[in-house]
Amino acid sequence: MLRLTRNCCVARSYAGFAYSYKSAQAHIAGRPARAQNQAMNNLLLNAVDRYAAAHAEPSGMAITPFDGLSTMRLTAPNELQHSIQKPLVCLVLQGAKQVTIGKEPLELRPGNSMLISADLPAVSQIVSASEQEPYLAIALELDLSVLTDLTTAMEGAPVQNGALVQTKPTQKELITTALRMMELLDKPESIPILQAQLVREMHYWLLVGEHGPAIRRLGWPDAHVRRVARAVSVLRTDYAKSLSVEQLASSAGMSPSSFFNHFRKVTTLSPLQFQKKLRLIEARRLMLTGGSTASHAAFTVGYESVSQFTREYRRMFGLPPAQETQEAKRKAHAG
């Protein structure tokens, strides 16, 4: 049987996975196409389950040595999570997740891939996960330089349509490429040599697949979404600093008025709102996982007034910072 139990997955070494992967490939080759796809999906699921069970942080995420590649494993539904997502593709393998970006809720289930083609504020929650069937997913951040190189090589015209976030059935080429990425984790000395070609291959399949219209515009350096991305990079790096619209517009190579309008269109937020979310999300992380006090977190992320920080924190997360920290500690002790 190709699909391994979770305990067996965790117990075996990753070298064992490499052997079973090659053996399974030979066994799968003679099957009908649909059965081959399901079998490869099961291999990827087991590889992600094994790796994440061994390396995941308390949040369920495991950052791999492969640049931009991460896995997620949770054994129970979680609370609402606030984030500003980077452009990425996420393959859901087991369980279910709800994501709200803007006003549009999306539900991700096994067999779906979600593409986010801009830096967007998101509220997400794992809604289906258990010890027997944990939520499992694998995600890869998009590399804009690779997209530019591929788009130029493919000589395609810029495509302006396509939603900034969308879900589609996961094409088999994405599954097989992701599986080879996971297999490479068993050979860490090979990652610096081979990861670039696998990243390029993944981006290629995204460009020629159903996600193509949404992702292709990222391959054109002068596209508005790419210009906005340059300003977003500045905000992510210097979120604690005072940044004017004029400074950000200059980094994007746009006039202030044009930049403001396009920034809001791409990210759904104004530059100030975007920076505020970055600050609040980081402050929350400092308090809940780093043990910071509310005042220390507020000043660290750039607030000059603790009272203003508290008001805005409560507006975004539903509780004032001190109360949420106490509630998190209570749940940790109860667990």
PyMOL commands that set and color helices and strands:
alter all, ss='L'
color gray80, all
select helices_A, chain A and resi 6-11+14-28+33-55+144-154+172-184+188-208+212-219+224-237+245-252+256-267+271-288+294-300+306-317+321-334
alter helices_A, ss='H'
color red, helices_A
select strands_A, chain A and resi 61-63+69-74+81-85+88-94+96-101+104-108+112-116+120-128+135-141+165-169
alter strands_A, ss='S'
color yellow, strands_A
deselect
rebuild
show_as cartoon
